[in-house]
Amino acid sequence: HTSNVQIHLMEDQDPPLRHIVPGRVYRNEAISFKSYCLFHQVEGIYVDKQVSFADQKGILEYFVKRMFGSNTKMRFRPSFFPFTEPSAEVDVKRVITRQDGTQEEMDWLEIMGAGMVDPAVIENAGYDPERYTGFAFGMGPGRIAMIKHGVNDLRRFFENDVRFLGQFTS
């Protein structure tokens, strides 16, 4: 898991703190087209003076527009994560492009969880929560690749089918 790296970074460094932490995650959860028991995650953390949820929202909107295009629809849904408050899930509207060039909107797909670092976490890391705030996020590159490349099932990335994987060579 990658979340534990964030607290170690906070314990070892004084703010400002800005880090990206990639890693592999294993979870005992139901396997489906959008979930797997193994996945990759990229977490980010930013702690400094006067960091706000608006800062986080702006940065994540910028990321989504750069990754998927300026017309991409996204939404923030309230959620719960143990170490952030408030918390949100970020969804992107999937769009398929047909062979004739027409596009059709599909469903929403969550690509990350995010939120403001809980003041108790800030304090437990040795920072003054009256002085410092921060945000954190965790995104799934697999789901981002699904949207970016029109893949309908996350499990395809783990099947080692060279016919499928061959389309991603450069």
Helices and strands as residue ranges (DSSP letters): H 3-12, E 17-26, E 38-48, H 53-68, E 74-81, E 84-97, E 103-117, H 119-124, E 133-139, H 141-149, G 154-158, H 162-165, G 166-168
